Amino acid sequence: MNAKPDRAYGAGRVLIGIGGPALDARDRAALHHPATGGVVLFTRNYESPVQLKALTRAIRAAASRELLITVDHEGGRVQRFRKGFTRLPPLRVLGRLYDDYPERAMDMAYRHARVMATELLLCGVDLSFAPVLDLDRASQVIGDRAFAGTVQTVVALAAHYLAGMHDAGMKTCGKHFPGHGSAAADSHVADVSDERGLEALEALDIAPFRALLDELDCLMMAHVAYPAIAAEPAGYAPFWIRDYLRGTLGYRGLVLSDDLGMHAAGFAGKLPDRMRLSFAAGCDAVLVCDPQDVSTLYRALEVTARQEPDVLIALRGGQPHTEEELASVAEWAHWQASLESLERSKWA
């Protein structure tokens, strides 16, 4: 790649995956690379809360600069850390509860987010890519990761969820814009297309994002193509990011790609091209979650002095409580227990 070097690799704008529960030489080299702005953690990186705290400290020390540490910790089947963490029900359970007891469900959505965010922040993890704002309509990969199949329920529950994250000291991330829930295929393993036009998307899938836009610190794009609107998957499409999201909707938060290693991201070609097209479309940062993909990408990039601001640092988390403070609050233990019992309830 012979483009202007800083734009070619996006200094400080790549969120990378690492190999295991402790750093190895390859991880340390990747963390020190000027393109790296943060880390995405997975189950492979976790053994216990004590180990996770040590890992997040080691990540920051190895980088010798500010980094963002992230994870997908939605609850249900997408909860990366389990032993030692509160077992969180999938968001769809909250949607079923809402059908019977709306006020109770909104309270539980707040608790879900507050507990999730607090437990992560205590271990040095800044951000969970949450909540899912997709509708549970047809998608094989979304399903019970979504609050519901109706806009009204998603907006009501997500508003309380976002408040819980913010009150815990964590930024928020709505995904997957402009909506993955109505397209059946799984973008991890297949190309995904939604044939509807903009009017139909605005009436359903886009509506939760639009309603909650002011509460979203960042958005993650969908690897879904909407060919009636733009040929490229949304994360590569200037229309969706620059024209519609920034222009029409006036969004001012950060925009992230989904993992560039996913099958549906292959539209753009090899990893450097995927990154280049993401940035050209308007993404502020990209995810490259497989450590081998990180090595492949970084071998293809020019290395020059960093000249761009660390945009991801705006998503760093706070830590308003200590473990000792939480242990002294009876309501905290009650919240944790109520979430775990909800997963065993008739709504699960």
C-alpha positions in Angstrom: 0.0 0.0 0.0 1.6 3.3 -1.1 -1.1 5.7 0.0 -0.3 8.4 2.4 1.0 6.3 5.3 -1.0 7.6 8.3 -4.3 7.2 6.4 -3.1 3.9 5.0 -2.9 2.2 8.4 -5.0 4.5 10.5 -2.7 5.4 13.4 -4.2 4.3 16.7 -7.4 3.3 15.0 -7.2 -0.5 15.0 -8.8 -2.6 17.8 -6.9 -6.0 17.8 -7.4 -9.4 19.1 -4.7 -11.2 21.2 -4.0 -14.9 21.5 -4.6 -16.1 25.1 -4.9 -15.3 28.8 -1.4 -13.8 29.0 0.6 -11.8 26.5 3.1 -13.5 24.2 5.8 -11.9 22.0 3.5 -11.6 19.1 0.9 -9.8 21.2 3.4 -7.4 22.6 4.7 -6.5 19.2 1.1 -5.9 17.9 0.3 -3.8 21.0 3.4 -1.6 20.3 2.5 -1.1 16.6 1.5 2.5 15.9 -1.8 1.4 14.3 -3.1 -0.2 17.5 -5.6 1.8 19.4 -7.1 -0.9 21.6 -7.8 -4.5 22.2 -10.9 -6.8 21.8 -11.0 -9.6 24.4 -12.6 -13.0 23.9 -13.3 -16.1 26.0 -9.8 -17.3 25.0 -8.4 -14.4 27.0 -10.2 -15.2 30.2 -9.6 -17.5 33.2 -10.7 -15.6 36.2 -11.2 -12.0 37.4 -7.8 -12.0 39.0 -6.2 -13.1 35.8 -8.2 -10.6 33.8 -7.1 -7.7 35.9 -3.5 -8.8 35.4 -4.0 -9.1 31.7 -5.5 -5.6 31.3 -2.6 -4.1 33.3 -0.1 -6.0 31.1 -1.8 -4.8 28.0 -1.5 -1.1 29.0 2.1 -1.6 30.1 3.1 -3.3 26.9 1.6 -0.5 24.8 3.3 2.3 26.8 0.4 4.6 25.8 -3.3 4.9 26.3 -5.3 2.1 24.9 -9.0 1.1 24.8 -9.8 -2.4 26.1 -13.1 -3.8 24.9 -15.2 -7.0 24.8 -18.6 -8.4 23.7 -20.3 -8.9 27.0 -24.0 -8.8 26.1 -25.3 -11.7 28.2 -26.7 -15.1 27.1 -24.6 -16.8 24.5 -22.5 -13.7 23.9 -20.9 -13.3 27.4 -17.2 -13.8 27.1 -16.4 -13.9 30.8 -18.5 -16.3 33.0 -16.8 -17.8 36.0 -16.5 -15.1 38.6 -18.9 -12.8 36.8 -22.7 -12.5 37.2 -24.4 -14.8 34.6 -26.4 -12.3 32.5 -29.6 -13.4 30.7 -29.8 -12.7 26.9 -31.6 -9.4 26.2 -34.6 -11.2 24.7 -35.5 -12.4 28.1 -36.0 -8.7 29.1 -38.3 -8.3 26.0 -40.5 -11.3 27.1 -40.7 -9.9 30.6 -41.7 -6.5 29.1 -44.7 -8.1 27.4 -46.1 -9.0 30.8 -44.6 -6.4 33.2 -43.1 -3.4 31.4 -42.0 -1.4 34.4 -40.3 -4.4 35.9 -38.5 -5.2 32.6 -37.2 -1.6 32.3 -35.8 -1.8 35.8 -34.2 -5.1 35.0 -32.7 -3.7 31.8 -31.1 -0.9 33.9 -29.7 -3.5 36.4 -28.4 -5.7 33.6 -26.4 -2.9 32.2 -25.2 -1.5 35.5 -24.0 -4.9 36.7 -22.4 -5.8 33.4 -20.5 -2.5 33.1 -19.4 -2.3 36.7 -18.0 -5.8 36.8 -16.0 -5.1 33.6 -14.7 -1.8 34.7 -13.5 -3.3 38.0 -11.3 -5.6 35.9 -9.8 -2.9 33.7 -12.1 -3.4 30.7 -13.3 -0.1 29.3 -16.2 -0.9 27.0 -18.6 -3.7 26.2 -20.0 -3.5 22.6 -23.5 -3.2 23.9 -26.4 -3.1 23.6 -27.7 -4.8 20.4 -30.3 -2.5 18.9 -31.2 -4.9 16.1 -34.7 -6.3 15.9 -35.4 -10.0 16.5 -37.1 -10.6 13.1 -35.2 -13.1 10.9 -31.5 -13.2 11.6 -29.8 -16.4 12.5 -27.0 -14.6 14.4 -29.1 -12.0 16.2 -32.1 -13.9 17.6 -32.2 -13.6 21.4 -29.3 -11.1 21.4 -32.0 -8.5 20.6 -34.5 -7.1 23.1 -37.5 -7.8 20.9 -38.9 -7.8 17.4 -40.8 -4.5 17.8 -39.3 -1.0 17.8 -41.3 0.2 20.8 -40.0 -2.5 23.1 -36.4 -2.2 21.9 -36.4 1.6 22.4 -38.1 1.4 25.9 -35.7 -1.3 27.2 -32.6 0.0 25.5 -33.1 3.5 26.9 -32.9 2.1 30.5 -30.0 -0.1 29.5 -28.0 2.8 28.2 -28.7 4.8 31.3 -27.4 1.8 33.4 -24.1 1.7 31.4 -23.6 5.5 31.7 -24.4 5.5 35.5 -21.7 2.8 35.9 -19.1 4.9 34.2 -19.1 3.0 30.8 -19.6 4.5 27.4 -22.2 2.9 25.1 -22.1 1.1 21.7 -25.3 0.5 19.6 -25.0 -2.3 17.0 -25.3 -3.3 14.2 -26.2 -0.1 12.2 -28.4 0.2 10.1 -29.9 -3.1 11.3 -28.9 -6.8 11.0 -32.0 -8.3 12.5 -34.2 -8.6 9.4 -31.5 -10.3 7.2 -31.4 -14.1 7.8 -27.8 -15.0 7.0 -24.9 -14.9 9.6 -22.3 -12.4 8.5 -19.6 -14.3 10.3 -19.9 -17.1 7.8 -21.9 -15.8 4.8 -22.5 -12.7 2.7 -25.6 -10.9 3.9 -28.1 -8.9 1.9 -31.3 -7.0 2.7 -33.2 -6.1 -0.4 -35.5 -3.4 1.2 -35.4 0.3 0.4 -34.6 3.1 2.7 -38.3 3.9 3.6 -38.8 0.3 4.9 -35.6 0.3 6.8 -36.4 3.6 8.5 -39.8 2.3 9.6 -38.3 -0.7 11.3 -34.6 -1.5 11.7 -33.2 2.1 11.7 -35.9 3.4 14.1 -34.2 2.2 17.4 -30.9 3.7 16.4 -32.5 7.0 15.4 -34.5 7.2 18.7 -31.5 6.6 20.9 -28.8 8.3 18.9 -28.1 11.0 21.5 -27.3 8.3 24.1 -24.9 6.3 21.9 -21.2 7.1 22.3 -20.3 4.8 19.4 -22.0 2.7 16.8 -20.8 -0.5 15.2 -21.7 -1.0 11.5 -23.3 -4.1 10.1 -21.5 -6.3 7.5 -24.8 -6.3 5.6 -25.4 -5.0 2.1 -28.6 -3.1 1.2 -28.3 -3.1 -2.6 -31.4 -1.0 -3.2 -29.4 1.8 -1.4 -25.7 1.1 -1.8 -23.8 -1.8 -3.3 -21.3 -2.1 -0.5 -21.9 -3.6 2.9 -22.8 -0.8 5.3 -19.4 -0.5 6.9 -17.8 0.2 3.5 -20.5 2.5 2.2 -20.0 6.2 2.3 -23.7 6.7 1.9 -24.5 5.0 5.2 -21.8 6.6 7.3 -21.0 10.0 5.8 -24.2 10.8 4.0 -27.0 9.2 6.1 -25.6 8.7 9.7 -23.4 11.9 9.8 -25.4 14.0 7.4 -29.1 13.1 7.6 -29.2 11.9 11.2 -26.5 14.3 12.5 -24.6 11.6 14.5 -21.5 12.9 16.2 -20.3 9.8 18.1 -17.6 7.4 16.9 -18.3 4.8 14.2 -16.6 1.4 14.4 -16.5 -1.4 11.9 -17.4 -4.9 12.9 -14.6 -7.5 12.7 -12.8 -7.2 9.4 -12.0 -10.9 9.6 -15.7 -11.9 9.2 -16.8 -13.7 6.0 -19.1 -10.8 4.9 -16.2 -8.3 5.2 -14.5 -10.1 2.3 -16.4 -7.9 -0.1 -13.5 -5.4 0.0 -10.7 -7.9 -0.7 -7.7 -8.4 1.5 -7.4 -7.1 5.0 -5.5 -3.8 4.1 -8.2 -3.1 1.5 -10.9 -3.8 4.0 -9.4 -1.4 6.4 -8.8 1.3 3.7 -12.4 1.1 2.5 -13.7 1.2 6.1 -11.8 4.5 6.7 -12.8 5.9 3.4 -16.5 5.3 4.1 -16.2 7.2 7.4 -15.3 4.6 10.1 -13.3 6.1 12.9 -11.8 2.7 13.9 -11.8 -0.9 12.8 -11.8 -4.3 14.5 -9.4 -7.1 13.6 -10.1 -9.8 16.1 -8.0 -12.8 15.0 -4.4 -12.5 16.0 -3.2 -14.1 12.8 -5.2 -11.5 10.8 -3.5 -8.8 12.9 -0.1 -10.1 11.9 -1.1 -10.4 8.3 -2.5 -6.8 8.3 0.5 -5.3 10.0 3.0 -6.9 7.7 1.3 -5.1 4.8 1.3 -1.7 6.4 3.9 1.1 6.3 5.2 2.2 9.7 5.7 5.9 10.2 5.5 8.3 13.2 2.0 8.6 14.6 0.4 11.8 13.6 -3.3 11.4 14.3 -5.1 11.9 17.7 -6.0 8.8 19.7 -9.7 9.0 18.9 -10.6 5.8 20.8 -9.5 7.3 24.1 -12.9 9.1 24.2 -14.4 5.7 24.9 -12.3 4.9 28.0 -14.3 3.9 31.1 -14.4 5.3 34.5 -14.5 3.5 37.8 -16.9 5.1 40.3 -16.9 2.2 42.8 -14.5 -0.1 44.4 -15.1 -3.8 45.1 -15.1 -3.0 48.8 -17.8 -0.4 48.4 -20.0 -2.7 46.4 -19.6 -5.5 48.9 -21.0 -3.2 51.6 -24.2 -2.4 49.6 -26.9 -5.1 50.1 -28.8 -3.9 47.0 -25.8 -4.8 44.8 -25.9 -8.4 45.7 -29.7 -8.4 45.3 -29.3 -7.0 41.7 -26.7 -9.7 40.8 -29.0 -12.5 42.2 -32.1 -11.1 40.5 -30.4 -11.2 37.1 -29.2 -14.7 37.5 -32.7 -15.8 38.7 -34.3 -14.2 35.6 -32.3 -16.5 33.4 -34.0 -19.4 35.1 -37.5 -17.9 35.0 -40.4 -18.6 32.7 -39.4 -15.7 30.4 -36.0 -17.3 29.6 
